[in-house]
């Protein structure tokens, strides 16, 4: 029989804290510093320093040659490669994502739910500039994005109730934060089969998202395009809806869905 001792708990806490350190990296934060992370994690500098040294020894982190900070190491790159090769959604839907970008000339994304948040599995940027705040692995609250709403709309009532019981933050004046209004919006999204979000997460941008189903007829992810409002009009939206509707059917069939 395995007994959880105080020593075991300390070891588990160290593992948890080490993983939390890795989560501080993003596309906009590629270098971390012991003093900053210690403050943000509410841990001592000595504790964070010890964890960082361990991560460096195991090649999850490397010292940045241009500063006193740390960058992600080669072990992370190796794991990312394994994920790309073995994750069915990433592997099967990447060609579909490329087709969407080629057809629309806008950035396209694959996303899924993690609890009540939406996270991005893959993204391909379009050929034109767009100030889009999405990154691989980044999480956004479901209620402020077209992607999040199209995914949440197909969840069971218990999941939706849990999601709506949380504080719904307003990111712009267009973000829906009233649970009753959000619930109505989710019903509308499910009925029409897609979600269009305009300036709900960031000003000046829109997103159009459709659900992707698997062999069990379950919505497992979404395909979406995002771009500036200045490049879209009603006619283009109709074209994009047609492109995405066909693309999501292709994607669903790649995951075993049978209409």
N, C-alpha and C positions, 0 to 999 in steps of 0.2 A: 504494500500500500504506500502510495507516494504522499508524504506530508509536506505541506507548504510551510516552511520555516521563515523566520525573520530574514535570514540570509537569502533564501529563495526570493522573497518579496523584494529585497534590495536589488537582486540581479534582474528581476522582471522590470522593475522601475527604471533601471539603467538602460535596458534594451528599449523600453518605451521612450525614454528621453532621447536616446540616440536616433531613433526613427523620427521623432519630432524635429530634431535638428535638420534632418534631410528635407523635411517638409517646408522649411523656410526658403528654399531655393525656388526661383521662378524665372520667367523670361526677363523680368525687370530687376531681379535680384540674383545675380550670378556669382556674387562673392559675399561670404558671410564673415563676421568678426566675432570672436569669443565674447568680448565685452557687450556687444549689442544683443547677441543671442541670450547671454546670461540674464540681461535685464528683461528681455521679452518673455523668457521662460520662468522668470522669478527664481533663478538658481544662482548659486555662487559661481564666480569666475573659475575657481579651482575645479568644481564639478564639471562645468562645461568644457574646460580645457582638457580634462581627463577623457571625456567622451569623444571630443574632437580628435585627440591623439589616437584613440582606439580606432575610430573611423578612418583616420589617415593610414594607420598601420595595415588595415584590412583593404586599403585602396578604394574605399567609398568616398574619400575626400583627398584632395591634394592641396599643398600650399600654393597660393597664388604668387607667381614670381614678380608681379608688379605691385604687390601690397603686402600687408601683414595678415591678410585674410586667407580664407580657404575657398576652393572651388570644388565642384563635383569631380570625382575620380573615375578612372577607367572601368571600375567594377560596375558602376551605375550604367555606363554605356553598354556593357556586355549584357546586363539584365534587360535593358530597354530593347536590345536586339532580340532577345529571347521572346519578350512580350510581343513584339511586332510580328514575329514569325509564328507564334502559337495562338495569339488571340484571334478567335474566329471572326469576330466582327471587323477588327482592323484588317485582317488578311482578305476577307471576302468583299468588303465594301470599299476598299481603297480605290479600285478601278472605277467604281460608280462615282466616287467623290471627284476623281479627275475629270470624268465626263461632264459632271455638273459645272465645274469651273470652266471647262472649254466651251460649254454651251451658253453660259450666262456671263462669263468674264467677271464674276464676282467671287468673293471668298466663300468656301463651303466647309461645313463641319459635320462630324459625326459626334453625337453626344448620348449619354445615358444617365439614368438616375442613380444617385448614391444617397439613400435615405430620402430626404426631401430636397436635396440639392441636385443640380445638374452639373455633370463634369464632362469635359471634352476629351474624346478618345483620339480624334485625328482632325487635322485642319490643313487645308490647302489654300494659300492666299491667291487671289485673283491677280491679273496683270496690272491693274490700276491701283493707285494709292487708296487705302481705306484705314481710318483710325479705329480699329476694332479691338476691343479689350477682351480677347479670348486667347487662352493658352492651353496647350495640351496638359491635361491633369488639373487645370484650374476649375474651381467650383463656383457656381453662381446660384443664388436662391431661385427657386423654380418660378416664382410669380412675376419676375421682372424680365423674362426672356420668352420669346416664341418657342424656343426649344424646350424650356422647362415646362411651359404650359401644355405643349402637345404631348409630352411624356406623362405629366401628372394626370391629364384628362382621362387616361386609360387605366389608371390605378384603381384598386378597390376602394370602397367608401371609407374603410378604416384608415387607409394610408392618406387619403385626401383630408379626412377629419384631423388627423395628426398634423398634417402640413399646415392646415388653416388655423390650428390652435397656437401656432408660433407667431411671434411678432413679424409682421410683413413690412420690411423696410422700404421707404420711398427713396429711389435713386434719382428720379426726376419728377416733375409735376404730373407726368403721365403714368407713373407707376400705380397700378391698382394695389391698394393696401387694405381695403375693406374686405373681410372674409366672405361676406355675402356676395359682393360684386365679383370677387375672384372665383367663387364657386359657380356663379352664373356664366362667367367667361369660360371656365373649364367645360361646362355642359355644351356651350356653343362650339367650342373647339372640337369636342368629340363628335358632335352632330355634323359639322362641316368637313371634318377630317384633316384639318390643318390649323396652324396658328400664325397669325400675322401680328408682329409686335412693332410698334412705331414709337421710338424715343422713350421706351420704358426703362431701359438700362442706362443708355447714354444719349445725349442730345445729338440730333443730326443723323442718326442711324436707324435702320430697320432690320428686322429678321423675319424670314419666312421658313417655317418648319413643318415637316410631314413625318408621320410615324412609320417605323419599320417593324414588321412582324417576323416571328420565327416559325419553325415547323409546328409549334403548338398554338399558333395563331395569337401569340402574346406579343405585345409591343415591347421590344427590348432596347431600342435605341431610336434615334431620329436623324434625319438628314436635313440640313438647313443651309440657306445662304444668308449672308449678312453684307450690308453695304451702306453707303451714304444715301440719304433721301434725295440728294441732288442728282443722282444717276438713275432714278426710278420714276415711273409714272404709271397710270392705270393700265395702259396697254402692255408695258413691260412686265408689270405684276402678273397679268393674265398669262403671258408667255412663260414666266418663271414658274407659275403654279403648274402649268402643263408639263414643263421640264422636270420639276421635282416630283410630281405625281407619277410620272413614268419611271423616274429614277428610283423612287422608293418601292415601286412594284418590282423592279429589277433586283433591288437590294433584298427585299423580302424573299423573293424566289431563290436567291443565292443562299439564304439561311434556311431553306427548306419549306417555306410557306407555299401552300397550294390554294389559289383563289377559289 
